[in-house]
Amino acid sequence: MIVAQHALVYYAPTRKRRYFSLKAAVNAEATTIILNRYPEERFESDTGHYYHIKFDEPERYCKMHRRLSKLILNCYKFGRPG
């Protein structure tokens, strides 16, 4: 038998998705904000150039992701608008 249930979910507005855990929502939100700021560039066959911050600058990406995730989580916990 099918039963309707209510579950606590977290909504990531930039990603426009719902997540079951707060950590997943924060990670998705941080990733989306970073990729909106530093968009992926397509491969150029004549120069052979391709840019994606996650792969071309992994240390910088990890640092930005960690700091932004912490900021988003603190905004959620303390009720400050983003």
N, CA, C and O atoms as CSV, one atom per row, in Angstrom:
chain,resi,resn,atom,element,x,y,z
A,1,MET,N,N,0.831,-1.166,0.000
A,1,MET,CA,C,0.000,0.000,0.000
A,1,MET,C,C,0.891,1.249,0.000
A,1,MET,O,O,1.938,1.269,0.647
A,2,ILE,N,N,0.473,2.277,-0.720
A,2,ILE,CA,C,1.225,3.523,-0.825
A,2,ILE,C,C,0.744,4.481,0.256
A,2,ILE,O,O,-0.454,4.704,0.432
A,3,VAL,N,N,1.712,5.039,0.971
A,3,VAL,CA,C,1.402,5.950,2.068
A,3,VAL,C,C,2.169,7.248,1.855
A,3,VAL,O,O,3.351,7.224,1.514
A,4,ALA,N,N,1.510,8.364,2.052
A,4,ALA,CA,C,2.175,9.661,1.947
A,4,ALA,C,C,2.980,9.916,3.217
A,4,ALA,O,O,2.478,9.727,4.325
A,5,GLN,N,N,4.233,10.347,3.053
A,5,GLN,CA,C,5.092,10.631,4.191
A,5,GLN,C,C,5.709,12.006,4.026
A,5,GLN,O,O,5.903,12.489,2.910
A,6,HIS,N,N,6.009,12.620,5.142
A,6,HIS,CA,C,6.688,13.910,5.134
A,6,HIS,C,C,8.124,13.696,5.580
A,6,HIS,O,O,8.389,12.954,6.526
A,7,ALA,N,N,9.040,14.349,4.893
A,7,ALA,CA,C,10.448,14.230,5.244
A,7,ALA,C,C,11.083,15.612,5.246
A,7,ALA,O,O,10.690,16.488,4.476
A,8,LEU,N,N,12.058,15.796,6.110
A,8,LEU,CA,C,12.793,17.048,6.153
A,8,LEU,C,C,13.790,17.063,5.002
A,8,LEU,O,O,14.640,16.179,4.892
A,9,VAL,N,N,13.681,18.063,4.154
A,9,VAL,CA,C,14.617,18.211,3.043
A,9,VAL,C,C,15.176,19.625,3.066
A,9,VAL,O,O,14.574,20.537,3.632
A,10,TYR,N,N,16.333,19.793,2.443
A,10,TYR,CA,C,16.999,21.088,2.365
A,10,TYR,C,C,17.020,21.517,0.903
A,10,TYR,O,O,17.360,20.734,0.016
A,11,TYR,N,N,16.652,22.770,0.668
A,11,TYR,CA,C,16.547,23.292,-0.690
A,11,TYR,C,C,17.743,24.187,-0.988
A,11,TYR,O,O,18.045,25.104,-0.224
A,12,ALA,N,N,18.423,23.916,-2.099
A,12,ALA,CA,C,19.529,24.748,-2.561
A,12,ALA,C,C,18.989,25.642,-3.675
A,12,ALA,O,O,18.792,25.168,-4.793
A,13,PRO,N,N,18.743,26.930,-3.397
A,13,PRO,CA,C,18.070,27.787,-4.380
A,13,PRO,C,C,18.864,28.034,-5.650
A,13,PRO,O,O,18.272,28.156,-6.722
A,14,THR,N,N,20.170,28.111,-5.564
A,14,THR,CA,C,20.970,28.338,-6.759
A,14,THR,C,C,20.943,27.119,-7.668
A,14,THR,O,O,20.941,27.245,-8.892
A,15,ARG,N,N,20.923,25.959,-7.071
A,15,ARG,CA,C,20.882,24.702,-7.816
A,15,ARG,C,C,19.455,24.295,-8.179
A,15,ARG,O,O,19.240,23.521,-9.112
A,16,LYS,N,N,18.473,24.826,-7.426
A,16,LYS,CA,C,17.043,24.541,-7.611
A,16,LYS,C,C,16.720,23.053,-7.438
A,16,LYS,O,O,15.976,22.456,-8.216
A,17,ARG,N,N,17.315,22.480,-6.379
A,17,ARG,CA,C,17.066,21.074,-6.053
A,17,ARG,C,C,16.894,20.912,-4.559
A,17,ARG,O,O,17.291,21.778,-3.779
A,18,ARG,N,N,16.300,19.798,-4.162
A,18,ARG,CA,C,16.139,19.457,-2.758
A,18,ARG,C,C,17.082,18.317,-2.409
A,18,ARG,O,O,17.326,17.419,-3.215
A,19,TYR,N,N,17.606,18.371,-1.193
A,19,TYR,CA,C,18.552,17.360,-0.723
A,19,TYR,C,C,18.101,16.845,0.636
A,19,TYR,O,O,17.482,17.576,1.408
A,20,PHE,N,N,18.411,15.595,0.925
A,20,PHE,CA,C,18.030,14.999,2.199
A,20,PHE,C,C,18.959,15.403,3.329
A,20,PHE,O,O,18.556,15.376,4.491
A,21,SER,N,N,20.193,15.777,3.017
A,21,SER,CA,C,21.113,16.184,4.076
A,21,SER,C,C,21.551,17.633,3.869
A,21,SER,O,O,21.626,18.127,2.744
A,22,LEU,N,N,21.832,18.284,4.967
A,22,LEU,CA,C,22.288,19.671,4.924
A,22,LEU,C,C,23.645,19.771,4.241
A,22,LEU,O,O,23.894,20.710,3.485
A,23,LYS,N,N,24.512,18.816,4.500
A,23,LYS,CA,C,25.850,18.829,3.904
A,23,LYS,C,C,25.780,18.746,2.383
A,23,LYS,O,O,26.520,19.448,1.694
A,24,ALA,N,N,24.911,17.910,1.859
A,24,ALA,CA,C,24.763,17.784,0.405
A,24,ALA,C,C,24.241,19.075,-0.207
A,24,ALA,O,O,24.692,19.481,-1.279
A,25,ALA,N,N,23.301,19.720,0.461
A,25,ALA,CA,C,22.753,20.981,-0.044
A,25,ALA,C,C,23.806,22.077,-0.033
A,25,ALA,O,O,23.906,22.852,-0.985
A,26,VAL,N,N,24.589,22.148,1.030
A,26,VAL,CA,C,25.645,23.159,1.137
A,26,VAL,C,C,26.708,22.926,0.072
A,26,VAL,O,O,27.160,23.879,-0.563
A,27,ASN,N,N,27.116,21.673,-0.133
A,27,ASN,CA,C,28.125,21.368,-1.149
A,27,ASN,C,C,27.632,21.707,-2.552
A,27,ASN,O,O,28.384,22.259,-3.356
A,28,ALA,N,N,26.394,21.387,-2.847
A,28,ALA,CA,C,25.835,21.695,-4.160
A,28,ALA,C,C,25.749,23.196,-4.376
A,28,ALA,O,O,26.047,23.689,-5.464
A,29,GLU,N,N,25.343,23.919,-3.351
A,29,GLU,CA,C,25.222,25.371,-3.447
A,29,GLU,C,C,26.596,26.014,-3.671
A,29,GLU,O,O,26.736,26.903,-4.512
A,30,ALA,N,N,27.598,25.569,-2.926
A,30,ALA,CA,C,28.948,26.120,-3.072
A,30,ALA,C,C,29.509,25.825,-4.465
A,30,ALA,O,O,30.092,26.706,-5.098
A,31,THR,N,N,29.339,24.609,-4.935
A,31,THR,CA,C,29.825,24.246,-6.263
A,31,THR,C,C,29.163,25.085,-7.342
A,31,THR,O,O,29.835,25.549,-8.263
A,32,THR,N,N,27.864,25.284,-7.243
A,32,THR,CA,C,27.139,26.067,-8.242
A,32,THR,C,C,27.583,27.523,-8.242
A,32,THR,O,O,27.746,28.124,-9.305
A,33,ILE,N,N,27.778,28.090,-7.063
A,33,ILE,CA,C,28.227,29.482,-6.984
A,33,ILE,C,C,29.615,29.645,-7.599
A,33,ILE,O,O,29.860,30.605,-8.329
A,34,ILE,N,N,30.519,28.715,-7.310
A,34,ILE,CA,C,31.871,28.796,-7.870
A,34,ILE,C,C,31.847,28.640,-9.387
A,34,ILE,O,O,32.520,29.388,-10.097
A,35,LEU,N,N,31.077,27.674,-9.891
A,35,LEU,CA,C,31.045,27.448,-11.335
A,35,LEU,C,C,30.308,28.563,-12.078
A,35,LEU,O,O,30.559,28.775,-13.264
A,36,ASN,N,N,29.409,29.276,-11.407
A,36,ASN,CA,C,28.796,30.450,-12.026
A,36,ASN,C,C,29.804,31.594,-12.120
A,36,ASN,O,O,29.792,32.369,-13.076
A,37,ARG,N,N,30.663,31.686,-11.128
A,37,ARG,CA,C,31.670,32.763,-11.109
A,37,ARG,C,C,32.817,32.466,-12.074
A,37,ARG,O,O,33.327,33.373,-12.731
A,38,TYR,N,N,33.221,31.201,-12.160
A,38,TYR,CA,C,34.300,30.774,-13.049
A,38,TYR,C,C,33.758,29.712,-14.003
A,38,TYR,O,O,33.960,28.520,-13.771
A,39,PRO,N,N,33.077,30.121,-15.068
A,39,PRO,CA,C,32.436,29.135,-15.952
A,39,PRO,C,C,33.450,28.296,-16.737
A,39,PRO,O,O,34.588,28.701,-16.975
A,40,GLU,N,N,32.990,27.134,-17.117
A,40,GLU,CA,C,33.801,26.215,-17.911
A,40,GLU,C,C,33.926,26.759,-19.335
A,40,GLU,O,O,32.941,27.187,-19.937
A,41,GLU,N,N,35.147,26.733,-19.858
A,41,GLU,CA,C,35.358,27.160,-21.233
A,41,GLU,C,C,35.450,25.931,-22.120
A,41,GLU,O,O,36.047,24.922,-21.744
A,42,ARG,N,N,34.859,26.024,-23.285
A,42,ARG,CA,C,34.870,24.895,-24.216
A,42,ARG,C,C,36.256,24.675,-24.807
A,42,ARG,O,O,37.106,25.566,-24.808
A,43,PHE,N,N,36.451,23.480,-25.301
A,43,PHE,CA,C,37.714,23.119,-25.934
A,43,PHE,C,C,37.847,23.857,-27.266
A,43,PHE,O,O,36.933,23.859,-28.091
A,44,GLU,N,N,39.006,24.480,-27.450
A,44,GLU,CA,C,39.291,25.151,-28.718
A,44,GLU,C,C,40.278,24.288,-29.495
A,44,GLU,O,O,41.417,24.095,-29.070
A,45,SER,N,N,39.838,23.777,-30.621
A,45,SER,CA,C,40.670,22.836,-31.373
A,45,SER,C,C,41.906,23.499,-31.971
A,45,SER,O,O,42.939,22.844,-32.111
A,46,ASP,N,N,41.829,24.780,-32.326
A,46,ASP,CA,C,42.988,25.420,-32.936
A,46,ASP,C,C,44.089,25.710,-31.924
A,46,ASP,O,O,45.267,25.646,-32.275
A,47,THR,N,N,43.742,26.028,-30.677
A,47,THR,CA,C,44.768,26.295,-29.659
A,47,THR,C,C,44.951,25.129,-28.700
A,47,THR,O,O,45.980,25.039,-28.030
A,48,GLY,N,N,43.977,24.239,-28.622
A,48,GLY,CA,C,44.048,23.112,-27.696
A,48,GLY,C,C,43.788,23.525,-26.257
A,48,GLY,O,O,44.138,22.804,-25.322
A,49,HIS,N,N,43.170,24.689,-26.082
A,49,HIS,CA,C,42.929,25.216,-24.739
A,49,HIS,C,C,41.554,24.805,-24.232
A,49,HIS,O,O,40.566,24.825,-24.966
A,50,TYR,N,N,41.519,24.430,-22.954
A,50,TYR,CA,C,40.282,24.066,-22.272
A,50,TYR,C,C,40.457,24.475,-20.822
A,50,TYR,O,O,41.513,24.218,-20.244
A,51,TYR,N,N,39.454,25.108,-20.210
A,51,TYR,CA,C,39.590,25.554,-18.825
A,51,TYR,C,C,38.400,25.109,-17.995
A,51,TYR,O,O,37.246,25.304,-18.377
A,52,HIS,N,N,38.696,24.516,-16.869
A,52,HIS,CA,C,37.704,24.178,-15.853
A,52,HIS,C,C,38.423,24.325,-14.517
A,52,HIS,O,O,39.420,23.649,-14.264
A,53,ILE,N,N,37.914,25.207,-13.668
A,53,ILE,CA,C,38.622,25.538,-12.434
A,53,ILE,C,C,38.872,24.316,-11.555
A,53,ILE,O,O,39.893,24.245,-10.871
A,54,LYS,N,N,37.962,23.369,-11.566
A,54,LYS,CA,C,38.102,22.183,-10.716
A,54,LYS,C,C,39.313,21.330,-11.115
A,54,LYS,O,O,39.936,20.695,-10.264
A,55,PHE,N,N,39.638,21.320,-12.400
A,55,PHE,CA,C,40.740,20.484,-12.875
A,55,PHE,C,C,42.025,21.273,-13.139
A,55,PHE,O,O,43.123,20.741,-12.975
A,56,ASP,N,N,41.894,22.539,-13.548
A,56,ASP,CA,C,43.077,23.338,-13.853
A,56,ASP,C,C,43.701,23.974,-12.622
A,56,ASP,O,O,44.915,24.177,-12.583
A,57,GLU,N,N,42.903,24.288,-11.625
A,57,GLU,CA,C,43.411,24.880,-10.387
A,57,GLU,C,C,42.784,24.164,-9.191
A,57,GLU,O,O,41.975,24.752,-8.473
A,58,PRO,N,N,43.150,22.899,-8.972
A,58,PRO,CA,C,42.461,22.122,-7.927
A,58,PRO,C,C,42.675,22.651,-6.509
A,58,PRO,O,O,41.760,22.587,-5.688
A,59,GLU,N,N,43.872,23.174,-6.204
A,59,GLU,CA,C,44.122,23.687,-4.852
A,59,GLU,C,C,43.249,24.915,-4.584
A,59,GLU,O,O,42.647,25.040,-3.518
A,60,ARG,N,N,43.190,25.801,-5.546
A,60,ARG,CA,C,42.381,27.010,-5.414
A,60,ARG,C,C,40.896,26.658,-5.301
A,60,ARG,O,O,40.176,27.233,-4.485
A,61,TYR,N,N,40.445,25.711,-6.123
A,61,TYR,CA,C,39.050,25.282,-6.084
A,61,TYR,C,C,38.706,24.690,-4.719
A,61,TYR,O,O,37.668,25.018,-4.145
A,62,CYS,N,N,39.563,23.828,-4.203
A,62,CYS,CA,C,39.292,23.203,-2.901
A,62,CYS,C,C,39.220,24.246,-1.792
A,62,CYS,O,O,38.351,24.177,-0.923
A,63,LYS,N,N,40.132,25.208,-1.825
A,63,LYS,CA,C,40.135,26.255,-0.814
A,63,LYS,C,C,38.861,27.108,-0.904
A,63,LYS,O,O,38.234,27.410,0.112
A,64,MET,N,N,38.488,27.491,-2.133
A,64,MET,CA,C,37.277,28.290,-2.316
A,64,MET,C,C,36.036,27.515,-1.886
A,64,MET,O,O,35.149,28.063,-1.231
A,65,HIS,N,N,35.979,26.247,-2.256
A,65,HIS,CA,C,34.830,25.407,-1.924
A,65,HIS,C,C,34.698,25.245,-0.406
A,65,HIS,O,O,33.600,25.344,0.143
A,66,ARG,N,N,35.814,24.997,0.257
A,66,ARG,CA,C,35.799,24.818,1.705
A,66,ARG,C,C,35.328,26.096,2.409
A,66,ARG,O,O,34.484,26.042,3.304
A,67,ARG,N,N,35.879,27.244,1.999
A,67,ARG,CA,C,35.514,28.512,2.633
A,67,ARG,C,C,34.064,28.897,2.348
A,67,ARG,O,O,33.352,29.352,3.244
A,68,LEU,N,N,33.633,28.719,1.118
A,68,LEU,CA,C,32.263,29.072,0.754
A,68,LEU,C,C,31.259,28.142,1.428
A,68,LEU,O,O,30.189,28.588,1.843
A,69,SER,N,N,31.585,26.865,1.543
A,69,SER,CA,C,30.708,25.918,2.229
A,69,SER,C,C,30.542,26.312,3.689
A,69,SER,O,O,29.438,26.267,4.231
A,70,LYS,N,N,31.642,26.698,4.318
A,70,LYS,CA,C,31.587,27.123,5.716
A,70,LYS,C,C,30.728,28.374,5.869
A,70,LYS,O,O,29.944,28.475,6.813
A,71,LEU,N,N,30.869,29.318,4.955
A,71,LEU,CA,C,30.080,30.543,4.986
A,71,LEU,C,C,28.583,30.252,4.803
A,71,LEU,O,O,27.750,30.799,5.526
A,72,ILE,N,N,28.249,29.402,3.849
A,72,ILE,CA,C,26.848,29.044,3.603
A,72,ILE,C,C,26.252,28.327,4.807
A,72,ILE,O,O,25.114,28.592,5.193
A,73,LEU,N,N,27.019,27.422,5.396
A,73,LEU,CA,C,26.539,26.688,6.565
A,73,LEU,C,C,26.302,27.625,7.742
A,73,LEU,O,O,25.305,27.487,8.451
A,74,ASN,N,N,27.211,28.578,7.957
A,74,ASN,CA,C,27.032,29.546,9.045
A,74,ASN,C,C,25.824,30.441,8.796
A,74,ASN,O,O,25.097,30.775,9.731
A,75,CYS,N,N,25.607,30.829,7.548
A,75,CYS,CA,C,24.424,31.629,7.221
A,75,CYS,C,C,23.151,30.843,7.502
A,75,CYS,O,O,22.161,31.412,7.962
A,76,TYR,N,N,23.166,29.553,7.233
A,76,TYR,CA,C,21.998,28.719,7.502
A,76,TYR,C,C,21.772,28.569,9.011
A,76,TYR,O,O,20.647,28.705,9.491
A,77,LYS,N,N,22.846,28.290,9.753
A,77,LYS,CA,C,22.719,28.041,11.192
A,77,LYS,C,C,22.264,29.277,11.951
A,77,LYS,O,O,21.439,29.181,12.860
A,78,PHE,N,N,22.798,30.436,11.584
A,78,PHE,CA,C,22.519,31.646,12.337
A,78,PHE,C,C,21.429,32.509,11.696
A,78,PHE,O,O,21.136,33.600,12.186
A,79,GLY,N,N,20.833,32.033,10.614
A,79,GLY,CA,C,19.690,32.699,10.017
A,79,GLY,C,C,19.980,33.992,9.291
A,79,GLY,O,O,19.081,34.809,9.091
A,80,ARG,N,N,21.225,34.186,8.894
A,80,ARG,CA,C,21.569,35.388,8.135
A,80,ARG,C,C,21.270,35.157,6.659
A,80,ARG,O,O,21.511,34.062,6.152
A,81,PRO,N,N,20.758,36.149,5.969
A,81,PRO,CA,C,20.509,35.992,4.520
A,81,PRO,C,C,21.814,35.903,3.755
A,81,PRO,O,O,22.817,36.501,4.142
A,82,GLY,N,N,21.792,35.144,2.655
A,82,GLY,CA,C,22.991,34.950,1.843
A,82,GLY,C,C,23.208,36.099,0.986
A,82,GLY,O,O,24.172,36.127,0.222
